[in-house]
Amino acid sequence: MQEEDPITAATTITPYQDGPLLVRGDFALVTPDGQRIDARRGTVALCRCGKSAVKPFCDGTHKAIKFRAAPHREP
């Protein structure tokens, strides 16, 4: 399977070390039951630590709780 060049992909998702997932491009956020979540912009930071007060968006709480993400593994 050939990977898309992230520069030309419609959407890119960048996991920041011990921080949020940064989503850029043309995307839709939806709840598990299919309700649309208004992202309001073309780039959003999504919470990975689970402690944000504005989930699914990041509010920086990961810094206060010293969140550590699992190491990235190549497939």
All heavy atoms as TSV, in Angstrom:
chain	resi	resn	atom	element	x	y	z
A	1	MET	N	N	0.841	-1.180	0.000
A	1	MET	CA	C	0.000	0.000	0.000
A	1	MET	C	C	0.890	1.247	0.000
A	1	MET	O	O	1.772	1.381	0.831
A	1	MET	CB	C	-0.889	-0.027	1.234
A	1	MET	CG	C	-1.845	1.110	1.291
A	1	MET	SD	S	-3.096	0.715	2.520
A	1	MET	CE	C	-3.091	2.165	3.474
A	2	GLN	N	N	0.639	2.163	-0.904
A	2	GLN	CA	C	1.445	3.374	-1.018
A	2	GLN	C	C	0.890	4.450	-0.093
A	2	GLN	O	O	-0.314	4.695	-0.065
A	2	GLN	CB	C	1.432	3.864	-2.452
A	2	GLN	CG	C	2.326	5.051	-2.671
A	2	GLN	CD	C	2.341	5.457	-4.131
A	2	GLN	OE1	O	1.765	4.786	-4.974
A	2	GLN	NE2	N	2.975	6.562	-4.419
A	3	GLU	N	N	1.775	5.096	0.661
A	3	GLU	CA	C	1.357	6.168	1.556
A	3	GLU	C	C	1.240	7.467	0.787
A	3	GLU	O	O	2.002	7.724	-0.121
A	3	GLU	CB	C	2.363	6.341	2.686
A	3	GLU	CG	C	2.371	5.187	3.651
A	3	GLU	CD	C	3.301	5.441	4.822
A	3	GLU	OE1	O	3.482	6.608	5.201
A	3	GLU	OE2	O	3.830	4.457	5.334
A	4	GLU	N	N	0.255	8.296	1.181
A	4	GLU	CA	C	0.109	9.612	0.579
A	4	GLU	C	C	1.155	10.549	1.141
A	4	GLU	O	O	1.539	10.446	2.299
A	4	GLU	CB	C	-1.273	10.193	0.934
A	4	GLU	CG	C	-2.290	10.010	-0.152
A	4	GLU	CD	C	-3.527	10.830	0.138
A	4	GLU	OE1	O	-3.528	12.028	-0.182
A	4	GLU	OE2	O	-4.469	10.250	0.664
A	5	ASP	N	N	1.629	11.454	0.311
A	5	ASP	CA	C	2.536	12.493	0.770
A	5	ASP	C	C	1.735	13.420	1.683
A	5	ASP	O	O	0.734	13.972	1.264
A	5	ASP	CB	C	3.066	13.248	-0.446
A	5	ASP	CG	C	3.998	14.384	-0.088
A	5	ASP	OD1	O	4.216	14.649	1.120
A	5	ASP	OD2	O	4.510	15.014	-1.025
A	6	PRO	N	N	2.148	13.628	2.956
A	6	PRO	CA	C	1.361	14.456	3.866
A	6	PRO	C	C	1.218	15.897	3.401
A	6	PRO	O	O	0.311	16.583	3.807
A	6	PRO	CB	C	2.110	14.373	5.192
A	6	PRO	CG	C	3.451	13.858	4.873
A	6	PRO	CD	C	3.343	13.107	3.572
A	7	ILE	N	N	2.106	16.347	2.533
A	7	ILE	CA	C	2.010	17.716	2.019
A	7	ILE	C	C	0.792	17.862	1.115
A	7	ILE	O	O	0.156	18.890	1.069
A	7	ILE	CB	C	3.295	18.095	1.241
A	7	ILE	CG1	C	4.521	17.944	2.133
A	7	ILE	CG2	C	3.202	19.484	0.666
A	7	ILE	CD1	C	4.514	18.787	3.388
A	8	THR	N	N	0.424	16.796	0.380
A	8	THR	CA	C	-0.691	16.877	-0.546
A	8	THR	C	C	-1.947	16.178	-0.038
A	8	THR	O	O	-2.963	16.194	-0.707
A	8	THR	CB	C	-0.308	16.277	-1.916
A	8	THR	OG1	O	0.057	14.914	-1.730
A	8	THR	CG2	C	0.839	17.040	-2.543
A	9	ALA	N	N	-1.886	15.549	1.121
A	9	ALA	CA	C	-3.060	14.867	1.668
A	9	ALA	C	C	-4.132	15.889	2.045
A	9	ALA	O	O	-3.821	17.018	2.422
A	9	ALA	CB	C	-2.664	14.048	2.901
A	10	ALA	N	N	-5.395	15.492	1.948
A	10	ALA	CA	C	-6.492	16.386	2.297
A	10	ALA	C	C	-6.474	16.710	3.784
A	10	ALA	O	O	-6.829	17.808	4.190
A	10	ALA	CB	C	-7.825	15.761	1.915
A	11	THR	N	N	-6.040	15.760	4.594
A	11	THR	CA	C	-5.980	15.942	6.040
A	11	THR	C	C	-4.671	15.374	6.566
A	11	THR	O	O	-4.241	14.310	6.140
A	11	THR	CB	C	-7.144	15.200	6.732
A	11	THR	OG1	O	-8.376	15.644	6.185
A	11	THR	CG2	C	-7.138	15.435	8.234
A	12	THR	N	N	-4.051	16.090	7.497
A	12	THR	CA	C	-2.882	15.544	8.174
A	12	THR	C	C	-3.148	15.545	9.675
A	12	THR	O	O	-3.786	16.472	10.203
A	12	THR	CB	C	-1.590	16.345	7.895
A	12	THR	OG1	O	-1.757	17.682	8.340
A	12	THR	CG2	C	-1.227	16.318	6.430
A	13	ILE	N	N	-2.681	14.507	10.339
A	13	ILE	CA	C	-2.807	14.391	11.794
A	13	ILE	C	C	-1.398	14.215	12.347
A	13	ILE	O	O	-0.701	13.269	11.986
A	13	ILE	CB	C	-3.706	13.214	12.192
A	13	ILE	CG1	C	-5.089	13.383	11.569
A	13	ILE	CG2	C	-3.789	13.098	13.717
A	13	ILE	CD1	C	-5.992	12.181	11.730
A	14	THR	N	N	-1.001	15.144	13.212
A	14	THR	CA	C	0.338	15.122	13.775
A	14	THR	C	C	0.246	14.931	15.278
A	14	THR	O	O	-0.272	15.806	15.980
A	14	THR	CB	C	1.076	16.445	13.476
A	14	THR	OG1	O	1.016	16.705	12.074
A	14	THR	CG2	C	2.514	16.395	13.944
A	15	PRO	N	N	0.733	13.786	15.794
A	15	PRO	CA	C	0.752	13.610	17.251
A	15	PRO	C	C	1.951	14.347	17.837
A	15	PRO	O	O	3.095	14.086	17.459
A	15	PRO	CB	C	0.894	12.094	17.426
A	15	PRO	CG	C	1.489	11.602	16.155
A	15	PRO	CD	C	1.162	12.593	15.079
A	16	TYR	N	N	1.689	15.310	18.712
A	16	TYR	CA	C	2.768	16.027	19.371
A	16	TYR	C	C	3.218	15.247	20.595
A	16	TYR	O	O	2.387	14.716	21.334
A	16	TYR	CB	C	2.326	17.447	19.751
A	16	TYR	CG	C	2.484	18.375	18.581
A	16	TYR	CD1	C	1.560	18.378	17.544
A	16	TYR	CD2	C	3.576	19.212	18.487
A	16	TYR	CE1	C	1.726	19.200	16.445
A	16	TYR	CE2	C	3.746	20.047	17.394
A	16	TYR	CZ	C	2.819	20.028	16.382
A	16	TYR	OH	O	2.992	20.842	15.295
A	17	GLN	N	N	4.529	15.172	20.796
A	17	GLN	CA	C	5.069	14.390	21.904
A	17	GLN	C	C	4.448	14.848	23.220
A	17	GLN	O	O	4.526	16.019	23.577
A	17	GLN	CB	C	6.584	14.538	21.977
A	17	GLN	CG	C	7.202	13.670	23.047
A	17	GLN	CD	C	8.712	13.729	23.028
A	17	GLN	OE1	O	9.324	14.114	22.040
A	17	GLN	NE2	N	9.314	13.359	24.120
A	18	ASP	N	N	3.802	13.913	23.901
A	18	ASP	CA	C	3.164	14.156	25.193
A	18	ASP	C	C	2.148	15.295	25.138
A	18	ASP	O	O	1.902	15.969	26.140
A	18	ASP	CB	C	4.216	14.424	26.271
A	18	ASP	CG	C	5.196	13.277	26.401
A	18	ASP	OD1	O	4.778	12.114	26.215
A	18	ASP	OD2	O	6.379	13.531	26.690
A	19	GLY	N	N	1.556	15.515	23.974
A	19	GLY	CA	C	0.580	16.585	23.799
A	19	GLY	C	C	-0.563	16.129	22.913
A	19	GLY	O	O	-0.820	14.933	22.768
A	20	PRO	N	N	-1.254	17.083	22.298
A	20	PRO	CA	C	-2.445	16.775	21.514
A	20	PRO	C	C	-2.144	16.192	20.140
A	20	PRO	O	O	-0.992	16.126	19.709
A	20	PRO	CB	C	-3.110	18.144	21.359
A	20	PRO	CG	C	-1.953	19.091	21.326
A	20	PRO	CD	C	-0.960	18.520	22.307
A	21	LEU	N	N	-3.213	15.794	19.472
A	21	LEU	CA	C	-3.158	15.450	18.053
A	21	LEU	C	C	-3.551	16.720	17.311
A	21	LEU	O	O	-4.627	17.268	17.546
A	21	LEU	CB	C	-4.161	14.342	17.710
A	21	LEU	CG	C	-3.912	12.988	18.339
A	21	LEU	CD1	C	-5.093	12.065	18.034
A	21	LEU	CD2	C	-2.627	12.383	17.831
A	22	LEU	N	N	-2.697	17.196	16.432
A	22	LEU	CA	C	-3.014	18.375	15.645
A	22	LEU	C	C	-3.573	17.906	14.310
A	22	LEU	O	O	-2.899	17.176	13.575
A	22	LEU	CB	C	-1.759	19.225	15.438
A	22	LEU	CG	C	-1.996	20.715	15.307
A	22	LEU	CD1	C	-2.642	21.271	16.559
A	22	LEU	CD2	C	-0.706	21.424	15.026
A	23	VAL	N	N	-4.801	18.307	14.012
A	23	VAL	CA	C	-5.489	17.897	12.788
A	23	VAL	C	C	-5.604	19.122	11.886
A	23	VAL	O	O	-6.148	20.147	12.301
A	23	VAL	CB	C	-6.892	17.325	13.089
A	23	VAL	CG1	C	-7.568	16.836	11.812
A	23	VAL	CG2	C	-6.809	16.210	14.124
A	24	ARG	N	N	-5.085	18.988	10.661
A	24	ARG	CA	C	-5.113	20.094	9.694
A	24	ARG	C	C	-5.741	19.617	8.394
A	24	ARG	O	O	-5.485	18.502	7.963
A	24	ARG	CB	C	-3.696	20.558	9.374
A	24	ARG	CG	C	-2.957	21.196	10.489
A	24	ARG	CD	C	-1.560	21.621	9.989
A	24	ARG	NE	N	-0.838	22.307	11.007
A	24	ARG	CZ	C	0.151	21.782	11.730
A	24	ARG	NH1	N	0.536	20.538	11.507
A	24	ARG	NH2	N	0.753	22.488	12.653
A	25	GLY	N	N	-6.521	20.492	7.780
A	25	GLY	CA	C	-7.049	20.184	6.458
A	25	GLY	C	C	-8.560	20.122	6.426
A	25	GLY	O	O	-9.241	20.724	7.233
A	26	ASP	N	N	-9.044	19.361	5.467
A	26	ASP	CA	C	-10.476	19.200	5.259
A	26	ASP	C	C	-10.926	17.954	6.026
A	26	ASP	O	O	-10.606	16.835	5.647
A	26	ASP	CB	C	-10.750	19.044	3.759
A	26	ASP	CG	C	-12.228	19.000	3.444
A	26	ASP	OD1	O	-13.031	19.502	4.246
A	26	ASP	OD2	O	-12.572	18.459	2.382
A	27	PHE	N	N	-11.642	18.149	7.132
A	27	PHE	CA	C	-12.050	17.022	7.965
A	27	PHE	C	C	-13.400	17.320	8.599
A	27	PHE	O	O	-13.864	18.457	8.616
A	27	PHE	CB	C	-11.016	16.744	9.062
A	27	PHE	CG	C	-10.790	17.909	9.987
A	27	PHE	CD1	C	-11.586	18.083	11.112
A	27	PHE	CD2	C	-9.800	18.836	9.729
A	27	PHE	CE1	C	-11.389	19.164	11.957
A	27	PHE	CE2	C	-9.591	19.915	10.562
A	27	PHE	CZ	C	-10.386	20.083	11.684
A	28	ALA	N	N	-14.026	16.289	9.134
A	28	ALA	CA	C	-15.265	16.422	9.891
A	28	ALA	C	C	-15.069	15.710	11.220
A	28	ALA	O	O	-14.527	14.612	11.266
A	28	ALA	CB	C	-16.431	15.805	9.141
A	29	LEU	N	N	-15.494	16.346	12.299
A	29	LEU	CA	C	-15.492	15.709	13.613
A	29	LEU	C	C	-16.923	15.307	13.932
A	29	LEU	O	O	-17.839	16.122	13.783
A	29	LEU	CB	C	-15.007	16.687	14.689
A	29	LEU	CG	C	-13.541	17.033	14.705
A	29	LEU	CD1	C	-13.270	18.100	15.771
A	29	LEU	CD2	C	-12.702	15.816	14.967
A	30	VAL	N	N	-17.102	14.079	14.370
A	30	VAL	CA	C	-18.436	13.594	14.719
A	30	VAL	C	C	-18.374	12.809	16.015
A	30	VAL	O	O	-17.344	12.228	16.366
A	30	VAL	CB	C	-19.045	12.715	13.598
A	30	VAL	CG1	C	-19.306	13.524	12.342
A	30	VAL	CG2	C	-18.168	11.533	13.293
A	31	THR	N	N	-19.478	12.778	16.737
A	31	THR	CA	C	-19.593	11.982	17.955
A	31	THR	C	C	-19.765	10.519	17.557
A	31	THR	O	O	-20.026	10.216	16.385
A	31	THR	CB	C	-20.807	12.427	18.781
A	31	THR	OG1	O	-21.993	12.170	18.018
A	31	THR	CG2	C	-20.736	13.897	19.169
A	32	PRO	N	N	-19.643	9.590	18.512
A	32	PRO	CA	C	-19.831	8.167	18.182
A	32	PRO	C	C	-21.194	7.864	17.544
A	32	PRO	O	O	-21.313	6.932	16.758
A	32	PRO	CB	C	-19.685	7.458	19.527
A	32	PRO	CG	C	-18.785	8.346	20.307
A	32	PRO	CD	C	-19.171	9.747	19.896
A	33	ASP	N	N	-22.205	8.691	17.846
A	33	ASP	CA	C	-23.521	8.451	17.239
A	33	ASP	C	C	-23.765	9.272	15.975
A	33	ASP	O	O	-24.874	9.335	15.455
A	33	ASP	CB	C	-24.642	8.661	18.257
A	33	ASP	CG	C	-24.707	10.079	18.796
A	33	ASP	OD1	O	-23.831	10.899	18.477
A	33	ASP	OD2	O	-25.664	10.367	19.551
A	34	GLY	N	N	-22.701	9.912	15.461
A	34	GLY	CA	C	-22.800	10.585	14.171
A	34	GLY	C	C	-23.147	12.062	14.197
A	34	GLY	O	O	-23.270	12.679	13.138
A	35	GLN	N	N	-23.277	12.667	15.368
A	35	GLN	CA	C	-23.581	14.095	15.453
A	35	GLN	C	C	-22.313	14.898	15.152
A	35	GLN	O	O	-21.241	14.608	15.668
A	35	GLN	CB	C	-24.092	14.457	16.856
A	35	GLN	CG	C	-25.393	13.788	17.219
A	35	GLN	CD	C	-26.537	14.279	16.356
A	35	GLN	OE1	O	-26.667	15.480	16.085
A	35	GLN	NE2	N	-27.371	13.349	15.918
A	36	ARG	N	N	-22.457	15.904	14.321
A	36	ARG	CA	C	-21.311	16.728	13.929
A	36	ARG	C	C	-20.860	17.617	15.093
A	36	ARG	O	O	-21.670	18.189	15.808
A	36	ARG	CB	C	-21.685	17.583	12.726
A	36	ARG	CG	C	-20.509	18.310	12.139
A	36	ARG	CD	C	-20.905	19.045	10.856
A	36	ARG	NE	N	-19.743	19.639	10.261
A	36	ARG	CZ	C	-19.006	19.072	9.313
A	36	ARG	NH1	N	-19.371	17.913	8.835
A	36	ARG	NH2	N	-17.952	19.677	8.824
A	37	ILE	N	N	-19.538	17.731	15.291
A	37	ILE	CA	C	-18.937	18.628	16.273
A	37	ILE	C	C	-18.340	19.784	15.489
A	37	ILE	O	O	-17.526	19.572	14.590
A	37	ILE	CB	C	-17.829	17.918	17.077
A	37	ILE	CG1	C	-18.400	16.734	17.846
A	37	ILE	CG2	C	-17.134	18.899	18.015
A	37	ILE	CD1	C	-17.350	15.841	18.469
A	38	ASP	N	N	-18.742	21.002	15.802
A	38	ASP	CA	C	-18.266	22.173	15.076
A	38	ASP	C	C	-16.813	22.450	15.432
A	38	ASP	O	O	-16.495	22.824	16.566
A	38	ASP	CB	C	-19.132	23.385	15.406
A	38	ASP	CG	C	-18.748	24.620	14.617
A	38	ASP	OD1	O	-17.973	24.501	13.638
A	38	ASP	OD2	O	-19.220	25.711	14.969
A	39	ALA	N	N	-15.908	22.274	14.478
A	39	ALA	CA	C	-14.487	22.507	14.702
A	39	ALA	C	C	-14.138	23.979	14.571
A	39	ALA	O	O	-13.139	24.431	15.093
A	39	ALA	CB	C	-13.656	21.674	13.730
A	40	ARG	N	N	-14.931	24.743	13.834
A	40	ARG	CA	C	-14.788	26.191	13.654
A	40	ARG	C	C	-13.534	26.649	12.945
A	40	ARG	O	O	-13.322	27.832	12.789
A	40	ARG	CB	C	-14.906	26.916	14.993
A	40	ARG	CG	C	-16.236	26.721	15.639
A	40	ARG	CD	C	-16.367	27.568	16.870
A	40	ARG	NE	N	-17.652	27.294	17.488
A	40	ARG	CZ	C	-17.842	27.154	18.768
A	40	ARG	NH1	N	-16.847	27.303	19.604
A	40	ARG	NH2	N	-19.035	26.891	19.234
A	41	ARG	N	N	-12.644	25.742	12.571
A	41	ARG	CA	C	-11.431	26.152	11.853
A	41	ARG	C	C	-10.835	24.953	11.143
A	41	ARG	O	O	-11.246	23.823	11.376
A	41	ARG	CB	C	-10.422	26.797	12.784
A	41	ARG	CG	C	-10.004	25.922	13.948
A	41	ARG	CD	C	-9.055	26.655	14.868
A	41	ARG	NE	N	-9.763	27.554	15.733
A	41	ARG	CZ	C	-9.813	27.452	17.039
A	41	ARG	NH1	N	-9.179	26.492	17.643
A	41	ARG	NH2	N	-10.464	28.315	17.753
A	42	GLY	N	N	-9.847	25.202	10.310
A	42	GLY	CA	C	-9.218	24.140	9.539
A	42	GLY	C	C	-8.100	23.416	10.257
A	42	GLY	O	O	-7.568	22.443	9.758
A	43	THR	N	N	-7.724	23.889	11.452
A	43	THR	CA	C	-6.715	23.219	12.267
A	43	THR	C	C	-7.241	23.157	13.691
A	43	THR	O	O	-7.669	24.167	14.247
A	43	THR	CB	C	-5.374	23.989	12.263
A	43	THR	OG1	O	-4.898	24.072	10.927
A	43	THR	CG2	C	-4.335	23.294	13.121
A	44	VAL	N	N	-7.228	21.962	14.285
A	44	VAL	CA	C	-7.648	21.802	15.677
A	44	VAL	C	C	-6.658	20.919	16.417
A	44	VAL	O	O	-5.964	20.092	15.819
A	44	VAL	CB	C	-9.071	21.198	15.806
A	44	VAL	CG1	C	-10.118	22.099	15.204
A	44	VAL	CG2	C	-9.147	19.811	15.222
A	45	ALA	N	N	-6.599	21.098	17.731
A	45	ALA	CA	C	-5.794	20.249	18.609
A	45	ALA	C	C	-6.757	19.380	19.398
A	45	ALA	O	O	-7.615	19.890	20.123
A	45	ALA	CB	C	-4.940	21.100	19.542
A	46	LEU	N	N	-6.626	18.065	19.237
A	46	LEU	CA	C	-7.504	17.125	19.934
A	46	LEU	C	C	-6.793	16.544	21.151
A	46	LEU	O	O	-5.625	16.162	21.089
A	46	LEU	CB	C	-7.920	15.993	18.989
A	46	LEU	CG	C	-8.720	16.416	17.773
A	46	LEU	CD1	C	-9.034	15.201	16.899
A	46	LEU	CD2	C	-10.011	17.123	18.177
A	47	CYS	N	N	-7.516	16.451	22.247
A	47	CYS	CA	C	-6.985	15.958	23.512
A	47	CYS	C	C	-6.594	14.486	23.410
A	47	CYS	O	O	-7.336	13.679	22.856
A	47	CYS	CB	C	-8.052	16.120	24.600
A	47	CYS	SG	S	-7.590	15.432	26.192
A	48	ARG	N	N	-5.427	14.148	23.963
A	48	ARG	CA	C	-5.005	12.747	24.078
A	48	ARG	C	C	-4.937	12.306	25.534
A	48	ARG	O	O	-4.920	11.118	25.815
A	48	ARG	CB	C	-3.623	12.532	23.456
A	48	ARG	CG	C	-3.657	12.446	21.970
A	48	ARG	CD	C	-2.428	11.745	21.425
A	48	ARG	NE	N	-1.191	12.406	21.763
A	48	ARG	CZ	C	0.004	11.851	21.576
A	48	ARG	NH1	N	0.121	10.647	21.083
A	48	ARG	NH2	N	1.094	12.508	21.888
A	49	CYS	N	N	-4.868	13.254	26.466
A	49	CYS	CA	C	-4.688	12.870	27.868
A	49	CYS	C	C	-6.001	12.487	28.541
A	49	CYS	O	O	-6.003	11.825	29.564
A	49	CYS	CB	C	-4.009	13.995	28.650
A	49	CYS	SG	S	-5.055	15.424	29.040
A	50	GLY	N	N	-7.132	12.919	27.975
A	50	GLY	CA	C	-8.436	12.592	28.547
A	50	GLY	C	C	-8.893	13.512	29.659
A	50	GLY	O	O	-9.961	13.314	30.230
A	51	LYS	N	N	-8.125	14.539	29.993
A	51	LYS	CA	C	-8.459	15.418	31.122
A	51	LYS	C	C	-8.908	16.819	30.718
A	51	LYS	O	O	-9.225	17.634	31.583
A	51	LYS	CB	C	-7.259	15.543	32.065
A	51	LYS	CG	C	-6.773	14.218	32.612
A	51	LYS	CD	C	-7.824	13.561	33.470
A	51	LYS	CE	C	-7.271	12.270	34.068
A	51	LYS	NZ	N	-8.267	11.569	34.853
A	52	SER	N	N	-8.960	17.123	29.430
A	52	SER	CA	C	-9.360	18.452	28.968
A	52	SER	C	C	-10.789	18.767	29.403
A	52	SER	O	O	-11.673	17.908	29.382
A	52	SER	CB	C	-9.274	18.522	27.438
A	52	SER	OG	O	-9.817	19.735	26.964
A	53	ALA	N	N	-11.020	20.019	29.764
A	53	ALA	CA	C	-12.360	20.473	30.125
A	53	ALA	C	C	-13.189	20.796	28.887
A	53	ALA	O	O	-14.395	21.037	29.005
A	53	ALA	CB	C	-12.280	21.700	31.037
A	54	VAL	N	N	-12.575	20.808	27.709
A	54	VAL	CA	C	-13.285	21.154	26.476
A	54	VAL	C	C	-13.171	20.022	25.449
A	54	VAL	O	O	-13.057	20.267	24.257
A	54	VAL	CB	C	-12.775	22.500	25.890
A	54	VAL	CG1	C	-13.129	23.654	26.801
A	54	VAL	CG2	C	-11.278	22.454	25.626
A	55	LYS	N	N	-13.185	18.772	25.932
A	55	LYS	CA	C	-13.064	17.613	25.037
A	55	LYS	C	C	-14.094	17.690	23.922
A	55	LYS	O	O	-15.211	18.123	24.183
A	55	LYS	CB	C	-13.267	16.312	25.825
A	55	LYS	CG	C	-12.052	15.929	26.627
A	55	LYS	CD	C	-12.227	14.602	27.288
A	55	LYS	CE	C	-12.679	14.862	28.681
A	55	LYS	NZ	N	-12.884	13.854	29.578
A	56	PRO	N	N	-13.733	17.307	22.728
A	56	PRO	CA	C	-12.556	16.560	22.334
A	56	PRO	C	C	-11.322	17.433	22.096
A	56	PRO	O	O	-10.274	16.944	21.723
A	56	PRO	CB	C	-12.982	15.892	21.034
A	56	PRO	CG	C	-13.895	16.886	20.403
A	56	PRO	CD	C	-14.635	17.500	21.576
A	57	PHE	N	N	-11.448	18.746	22.328
A	57	PHE	CA	C	-10.350	19.660	22.052
A	57	PHE	C	C	-9.375	19.734	23.223
A	57	PHE	O	O	-9.748	19.524	24.368
A	57	PHE	CB	C	-10.895	21.049	21.711
A	57	PHE	CG	C	-11.884	21.010	20.584
A	57	PHE	CD1	C	-13.235	21.142	20.823
A	57	PHE	CD2	C	-11.456	20.806	19.285
A	57	PHE	CE1	C	-14.146	21.085	19.791
A	57	PHE	CE2	C	-12.367	20.744	18.234
A	57	PHE	CZ	C	-13.720	20.879	18.492
A	58	CYS	N	N	-8.148	20.059	22.922
A	58	CYS	CA	C	-7.093	20.202	23.930
A	58	CYS	C	C	-7.204	21.576	24.589
A	58	CYS	O	O	-7.420	22.573	23.911
A	58	CYS	CB	C	-5.734	20.042	23.254
A	58	CYS	SG	S	-4.342	20.333	24.353
A	59	ASP	N	N	-7.040	21.608	25.912
A	59	ASP	CA	C	-7.004	22.886	26.619
A	59	ASP	C	C	-5.680	23.096	27.360
A	59	ASP	O	O	-5.544	24.004	28.158
A	59	ASP	CB	C	-8.174	23.025	27.584
A	59	ASP	CG	C	-8.121	22.045	28.744
A	59	ASP	OD1	O	-7.171	21.231	28.834
A	59	ASP	OD2	O	-9.049	22.076	29.587
A	60	GLY	N	N	-4.693	22.227	27.101
A	60	GLY	CA	C	-3.386	22.363	27.722
A	60	GLY	C	C	-3.229	21.630	29.043
A	60	GLY	O	O	-2.160	21.665	29.649
A	61	THR	N	N	-4.281	20.963	29.510
A	61	THR	CA	C	-4.221	20.252	30.784
A	61	THR	C	C	-3.122	19.203	30.809
A	61	THR	O	O	-2.546	18.927	31.868
A	61	THR	CB	C	-5.590	19.601	31.098
A	61	THR	OG1	O	-6.565	20.641	31.202
A	61	THR	CG2	C	-5.560	18.806	32.385
A	62	HIS	N	N	-2.763	18.646	29.648
A	62	HIS	CA	C	-1.723	17.611	29.603
A	62	HIS	C	C	-0.424	18.090	30.238
A	62	HIS	O	O	0.301	17.309	30.839
A	62	HIS	CB	C	-1.471	17.147	28.156
A	62	HIS	CG	C	-1.034	18.226	27.233
A	62	HIS	ND1	N	-1.940	19.052	26.589
A	62	HIS	CD2	C	0.196	18.639	26.863
A	62	HIS	CE1	C	-1.268	19.931	25.847
A	62	HIS	NE2	N	0.032	19.697	25.996
A	63	LYS	N	N	-0.151	19.387	30.130
A	63	LYS	CA	C	1.070	19.930	30.733
A	63	LYS	C	C	0.983	19.904	32.259
A	63	LYS	O	O	1.937	19.524	32.933
A	63	LYS	CB	C	1.312	21.361	30.259
A	63	LYS	CG	C	1.645	21.460	28.792
A	63	LYS	CD	C	1.776	22.913	28.390
A	63	LYS	CE	C	1.921	23.041	26.896
A	63	LYS	NZ	N	1.931	24.437	26.469
A	64	ALA	N	N	-0.172	20.303	32.792
A	64	ALA	CA	C	-0.347	20.368	34.246
A	64	ALA	C	C	-0.298	18.984	34.900
A	64	ALA	O	O	0.191	18.844	36.017
A	64	ALA	CB	C	-1.668	21.056	34.588
A	65	ILE	N	N	-0.805	17.974	34.178
A	65	ILE	CA	C	-0.826	16.627	34.763
A	65	ILE	C	C	0.377	15.793	34.344
A	65	ILE	O	O	0.474	14.624	34.685
A	65	ILE	CB	C	-2.136	15.889	34.417
A	65	ILE	CG1	C	-2.245	15.628	32.913
A	65	ILE	CG2	C	-3.348	16.642	34.939
A	65	ILE	CD1	C	-3.321	14.642	32.531
A	66	LYS	N	N	1.286	16.411	33.589
A	66	LYS	CA	C	2.508	15.741	33.115
A	66	LYS	C	C	2.198	14.453	32.320
A	66	LYS	O	O	2.799	13.412	32.522
A	66	LYS	CB	C	3.448	15.456	34.277
A	66	LYS	CG	C	3.919	16.721	34.974
A	66	LYS	CD	C	4.856	16.416	36.095
A	66	LYS	CE	C	5.421	17.575	36.843
A	66	LYS	NZ	N	5.027	18.882	36.692
A	67	PHE	N	N	1.239	14.580	31.410
A	67	PHE	CA	C	0.849	13.462	30.543
A	67	PHE	C	C	2.036	12.975	29.730
A	67	PHE	O	O	2.812	13.765	29.200
A	67	PHE	CB	C	-0.279	13.918	29.596
A	67	PHE	CG	C	-0.627	12.926	28.534
A	67	PHE	CD1	C	-1.320	11.777	28.838
A	67	PHE	CD2	C	-0.252	13.143	27.210
A	67	PHE	CE1	C	-1.657	10.862	27.848
A	67	PHE	CE2	C	-0.584	12.236	26.216
A	67	PHE	CZ	C	-1.288	11.088	26.541
A	68	ARG	N	N	2.170	11.665	29.637
A	68	ARG	CA	C	3.200	11.049	28.809
A	68	ARG	C	C	2.529	10.054	27.875
A	68	ARG	O	O	1.890	9.111	28.325
A	68	ARG	CB	C	4.257	10.325	29.662
A	68	ARG	CG	C	5.035	11.237	30.579
A	68	ARG	CD	C	5.934	12.163	29.767
A	68	ARG	NE	N	6.597	13.146	30.598
A	68	ARG	CZ	C	6.302	14.445	30.615
A	68	ARG	NH1	N	5.344	14.918	29.856
A	68	ARG	NH2	N	6.965	15.273	31.371
A	69	ALA	N	N	2.695	10.272	26.581
A	69	ALA	CA	C	2.113	9.393	25.573
A	69	ALA	C	C	3.000	8.163	25.393
A	69	ALA	O	O	4.208	8.218	25.629
A	69	ALA	CB	C	1.973	10.134	24.249
A	70	ALA	N	N	2.395	7.078	24.961
A	70	ALA	CA	C	3.168	5.884	24.647
A	70	ALA	C	C	4.088	6.209	23.482
A	70	ALA	O	O	3.747	6.996	22.605
A	70	ALA	CB	C	2.235	4.732	24.282
A	71	PRO	N	N	5.267	5.591	23.440
A	71	PRO	CA	C	6.189	5.848	22.337
A	71	PRO	C	C	5.585	5.431	20.992
A	71	PRO	O	O	4.855	4.444	20.926
A	71	PRO	CB	C	7.418	4.986	22.652
A	71	PRO	CG	C	7.221	4.467	24.023
A	71	PRO	CD	C	5.788	4.638	24.393
A	72	HIS	N	N	5.896	6.198	19.956
A	72	HIS	CA	C	5.438	5.882	18.593
A	72	HIS	C	C	6.195	4.671	18.072
A	72	HIS	O	O	7.405	4.577	18.236
A	72	HIS	CB	C	5.661	7.089	17.677
A	72	HIS	CG	C	5.352	6.798	16.247
A	72	HIS	ND1	N	4.057	6.680	15.796
A	72	HIS	CD2	C	6.145	6.600	15.189
A	72	HIS	CE1	C	4.091	6.408	14.502
A	72	HIS	NE2	N	5.352	6.365	14.115
A	73	ARG	N	N	5.486	3.764	17.455
A	73	ARG	CA	C	6.125	2.584	16.865
A	73	ARG	C	C	5.855	2.568	15.373
A	73	ARG	O	O	4.731	2.781	14.934
A	73	ARG	CB	C	5.563	1.308	17.475
A	73	ARG	CG	C	5.917	1.170	18.915
A	73	ARG	CD	C	5.436	-0.151	19.423
A	73	ARG	NE	N	5.061	0.045	20.813
A	73	ARG	CZ	C	4.376	-0.807	21.514
A	73	ARG	NH1	N	3.971	-1.919	20.973
A	73	ARG	NH2	N	4.096	-0.583	22.761
A	74	GLU	N	N	6.879	2.319	14.597
A	74	GLU	CA	C	6.729	2.185	13.150
A	74	GLU	C	C	6.041	0.858	12.853
A	74	GLU	O	O	6.304	-0.139	13.520
A	74	GLU	CB	C	8.091	2.224	12.469
A	74	GLU	CG	C	8.792	3.553	12.576
A	74	GLU	CD	C	8.063	4.684	11.865
A	74	GLU	OE1	O	7.483	4.454	10.792
A	74	GLU	OE2	O	8.079	5.807	12.389
A	75	PRO	N	N	5.149	0.841	11.835
A	75	PRO	CA	C	4.459	-0.416	11.495
A	75	PRO	C	C	5.396	-1.449	10.912
A	75	PRO	O	O	6.442	-1.222	10.473
A	75	PRO	CB	C	3.430	0.004	10.444
A	75	PRO	CG	C	3.713	1.407	10.083
A	75	PRO	CD	C	4.741	1.950	11.041
